[in-house]
Amino acid sequence: MKAWRVHETGEPREAMRLEEVPDPVPGPGEVLVRVRAANVNFPDALLCRGQYQIRPEPPFTPGVELCGEIRELGPGVTGLQPGARVIAPATPPGGAFAELAVVRAATVLPAPESLDDAEAAALHIGYQTGWFGLHRRAALRTGETLLVHAAAGGVGSAAVQLGKAAGASVIGVVGGPEKAAVAAELGCDVVVDRRTQDFVAVVKEATGGRGADVVYDPVGGEAYARSTKCVAFEGRIVVVGFTSGTIPTPGLNHALVKNYSILGLHWGLYNTHDPAAIHDCHRELTRLAAESKVKPLVTERLPLGAAADAVQRVADGTTTGRLVIVTA
């Protein structure tokens, strides 16, 4: 089969190589999947750079989530059928940027019928992260104000849609007029172009000085630091990631004085500590997708040969929505 592999870590465009490799074989508790679509995520770039929390030994194949068709069940696997259309996270060394991938049977979920392959591939990690962040961690309530950073990106766009579905008023922060237009189309009630506007002032004006009840932050750095200046009394800041490349150092004295909470979210831990919650969340996301309340913003569908360039573009922050590698 064809698969992208990283032999030496570095920038994705240079580190990833498209190669012919042997077809993988599923072991106990595993499933062989023919990849139909693989979503591009920022962690793919971190894997290539050797900066992700998981650091597989080279050579490895990046790509952390997919939509595919079950080809073969490994020993001991029950409850799944060959030919079924499914979504699943993929774990390097056997990642999703390949024609075939082996995934853990316990993590396989049915692909929503209301979404095509590319959309289904993009529903999993970003939307699960958004749902757990907004509902399990921040307990977002109807009528509250949600501030979403990088609102036109893959992770941010999911949070915008989930916030609107929950009945929140959503303020989206983006960089540039093109991304501002995308955020408005996604349903943001207020859009802030951070290049020309001060989002702190806009949030305070939009909320009558109260501030944002929930802040969803996949950016870190200055986005986090300035969010503390416009978070509401009993507000909650959900720390999702650090695409800015800067990990902020929270001032706990400030959190005490302003009476807000700082909540970390590592979605992958639920696979270990509460896998049933992931299945519950998937059923809810499937329902929301069927009702057209959420729909992954897939801006580009690209062939397998374009995967390295796509990962680099996501790493550089030049994309909007989701880039998906389509192999079927």
C-alpha positions, 0 to 999 in steps of 0.5 A, spaced: 500 500 500 501 507 499 503 510 506 506 517 508 512 516 513 516 520 517 523 517 518 526 524 521 522 529 525 522 536 522 517 540 518 511 536 515 513 538 508 520 535 508 519 530 513 513 526 510 515 521 504 510 517 500 512 510 500 510 503 498 510 499 504 507 492 506 499 492 508 498 492 515 495 486 519 490 487 525 492 484 531 488 482 537 483 487 539 484 491 532 481 492 525 484 493 518 480 499 515 481 501 508 481 509 509 476 513 505 478 519 508 483 522 513 482 529 516 488 533 517 489 536 524 494 540 528 497 534 532 499 531 525 504 537 524 506 536 532 508 529 530 512 530 524 516 535 529 517 530 534 513 535 539 507 531 540 505 528 547 506 521 543 512 520 540 513 514 536 519 511 533 520 513 526 519 511 521 511 512 522 505 514 519 501 521 521 494 522 521 490 521 527 483 520 525 479 517 519 473 515 516 473 508 512 471 501 511 472 495 515 476 490 511 478 485 516 477 483 524 483 481 528 483 475 533 477 476 538 474 482 535 466 482 536 460 486 534 463 489 528 462 487 521 467 487 514 464 492 510 461 497 515 463 504 514 466 507 520 470 513 523 476 512 528 482 515 531 488 512 528 495 512 532 502 512 529 506 508 527 500 506 523 496 513 522 491 515 517 495 518 511 495 511 508 491 507 503 490 502 509 490 503 517 489 498 523 485 501 529 483 499 536 476 496 535 474 499 542 475 506 538 471 504 532 464 508 531 459 508 526 460 513 521 454 518 521 449 517 515 448 524 514 455 526 513 459 524 507 466 521 508 470 527 508 465 530 513 465 524 517 472 524 518 472 531 521 467 530 526 470 525 531 476 529 534 475 536 533 467 535 535 468 530 541 473 535 544 468 541 543 463 537 546 467 535 552 470 542 553 463 545 553 459 541 556 463 536 560 468 541 563 465 548 562 458 546 563 455 551 558 448 553 559 443 556 554 443 564 554 451 564 556 456 568 552 461 563 549 468 566 546 471 562 541 479 563 539 481 561 532 473 560 530 474 559 523 479 553 524 477 546 524 477 546 532 474 553 533 469 552 527 466 545 531 466 549 538 462 555 534 457 550 531 456 546 538 455 553 542 450 555 537 446 548 538 447 549 546 443 556 545 449 560 547 451 567 544 458 566 540 463 571 539 468 568 534 476 571 534 479 570 527 485 573 523 483 576 517 477 578 513 477 572 509 476 568 516 472 573 519 467 571 513 467 564 514 466 565 522 460 569 520 457 564 516 458 559 521 453 562 525 457 567 530 453 572 533 459 577 533 466 576 529 472 579 531 478 580 527 484 580 532 488 584 526 484 590 527 480 589 533 481 588 540 477 582 542 477 584 549 473 591 548 469 587 543 467 582 548 466 587 554 461 591 549 457 585 547 456 583 554 455 590 557 461 589 561 460 582 564 465 578 560 464 571 556 462 566 561 466 561 557 472 561 553 474 556 548 482 557 547 486 552 542 491 558 541 494 559 548 499 565 548 497 572 547 489 569 546 489 566 553 493 572 557 488 577 554 482 572 555 483 573 562 481 580 562 474 579 559 472 573 562 466 573 566 465 572 574 464 565 575 467 564 568 470 558 565 476 558 560 477 551 557 485 550 555 484 546 549 491 547 545 497 551 544 497 553 536 500 559 537 506 555 539 506 559 546 504 555 553 501 561 557 503 561 565 496 562 568 496 567 574 493 564 579 492 570 583 488 573 578 483 567 577 482 568 585 481 575 585 476 575 579 473 568 581 474 564 574 476 557 573 481 554 568 480 548 565 484 543 562 482 538 556 485 532 554 480 529 550 484 522 549 484 521 556 477 519 556 479 513 551 482 510 557 478 513 563 471 513 561 470 510 554 463 510 555 462 517 555 465 517 548 460 513 545 455 517 548 458 523 545 458 520 538 450 519 539 449 526 541 453 528 535 450 524 530 443 526 532 446 534 531 449 532 524 442 529 522 438 535 524 443 539 521 445 543 527 453 541 526 456 540 520 464 539 519 466 545 515 470 541 510 474 547 505 478 542 501 478 535 499 485 533 497 488 526 494 493 522 498 499 525 494 497 532 497 497 530 505 504 533 506 503 540 503 496 540 507 499 538 514 504 544 513 499 549 511 495 547 517 501 548 521 502 554 518 495 557 520 494 559 513 487 554 512 480 555 514 476 549 516 478 542 515 483 540 510 481 532 508 485 527 504 480 523 500 483 516 498 476 513 496 
